Amino acid sequence: MIDKEDFGSITRSRRRATITSAKSETVKLRNGAIAAASDLKSGPKARESLTKNLQLNEDSKQKCDRYDKMSCHKLQESMLSSASSFKNYRGILNWCVVMLVLSNARLFLENLLRNGILVDPIQVVSLFLKDPYSWPAACLVIVSNVFILVALYTERKLAMGSISEKVGLLIYIFNLTIILCFPMVVVLKLPSITPVGGAFALGVYTILFLKLYSYKDVNRWCRERTQAKARSLSRSLSCPSSPSASSAMQSHVSYPGNLSLRDMYYFVFAPTLCYELNFPRSESIRMGFLLRRLFEMTYFISNVLSIVFQWMVPIIRSSMKPLQEMDYSRMTERLLRLAVPNHLLWLIFFYWFFHSSMNFVAELLRFGDREFYRDWWNSETITFFWQNWNIPVHKWCLRHFYKPLLRRGAGKLLSQSAVFFASAFFHEYLVSVPLRMFRLWAFMGMMAQLPLAWFVARFLRGNYGNAAVWLSLIIGQPIAVLMYVHDYYLCNHTDYRRLG
């Protein structure tokens, strides 16, 4: 039996605990469980007190829950604040697209009402041919097969040991030099070649120059490996990536078994500038994919021609007089007017060439490596943009130009400057020679990327750097276009003052 004084003491203690828990509303379940275990040994009145205590705790919890549900404020940032973790701006992106479509639709309608339909199929043909019975640019492209065969013949002689490495190098230097000089002389001396036809032919020869340079390097690496008594060649000789399952099924080619016409012309037509003995290959040709790319090629090239004739040509014509009179306010206005169609043209051409056309050729040839570009649109530095917008050229520069300079002791800054210099040379080569005038606007524009890249990397970060990259693309290109067009009219049209 329990003494009455002890029982009274327990009862008063439980009552004080009940009052305290009702005021604080913070009694814990663990303590309640311990108290319950103690009160089970204390008699019926203690159990009744415990039941009331638990009931009060439950009521307090419900009151707290109701209060939490009624609360409408918490610690948080505004969605558009930089400190917010909110990232879903899809609605704003859709709004931008709608506004872009509407604004360009208005400009398109205004252009039609002012100028009428300016796209003429005869003018389109005249861009490539002055005489429908004379195809000098096409003939120039066909002649390029001679240089391909010279490179293949030289490699076969080197593989057999008929000529030394020094003689082979001299032949390659001569062959590659002629590849750049021969089409330039033909374009400059043959007036029947149009600027567009000349640019196409020079582009083909430039690509061939880069391909044959890579062909020379890789085969030389193979001979060095052979001389080191290596029994077999792995794909890592020409590309460090591991072979895929589909490429493992293909027959493995080793040096000098690659020195065949079939292997050479596959590389010439493949959408890459870097040669390999064993390219990754897809399993089959997907006809649906091929037809979609073909439709895109046809659709977007028609858009390019429409933008050039319907939108850009009238703006360029009206810009000649302000340029001749050096009216800076009107020059700025014409520049901004030209920036929109020029940038739209550049974006369409990028998609047409790097996605539609190169994927079309890759699908036909079952070429497996389809990384022709990366996410350059997210570039926060100028350097990142040039490393990711044209992957075939970037890989070639990295493999055959930048890294060899580093291995020979050149510093990174000097090597990067040399890469930009080479890129500036080819940009000027592909513009000035077809126009038959040398103004160095493209060359200076490319070399200006070096200080611009330093400035953006040093002082701009994140979204500001990305905006600077976009601004350089939108504004920089129209400036060069206006300069070249003005100089072209100045050199070739005596009545250019009446334009505009």
Salt bridges, closest charged atoms under 4 A:
ASP39 OD1 - ARG14 NE 3.22
GLU110 OE1 - ARG106 NH1 2.96
GLU110 OE2 - ARG114 NH2 2.87
GLU155 OE1 - ARG223 NH1 2.72
GLU165 OE2 - ARG223 NE 2.66
ASP217 OD1 - LYS216 NZ 2.74
ASP217 OD1 - ARG220 NH2 3.35
ASP217 OD2 - HIS400 ND1 2.95
GLU224 OE2 - ARG220 NH1 3.19
GLU276 OE1 - ARG235 NH2 3.34
GLU296 OE2 - ARG293 NH2 2.75
GLU333 OE1 - ARG334 NH1 2.46
GLU333 OE2 - ARG337 NH1 3.73
GLU363 OE1 - ARG286 NH2 3.02
GLU363 OE1 - ARG370 NH2 2.96
ASP369 OD2 - LYS395 NZ 3.01
GLU371 OE2 - ARG374 NE 2.71
GLU371 OE1 - LYS395 NZ 3.91
ASP487 OD2 - ARG439 NE 3.47
ASP487 OD1 - HIS486 ND1 3.20
ASP495 OD2 - ARG498 NH2 3.09
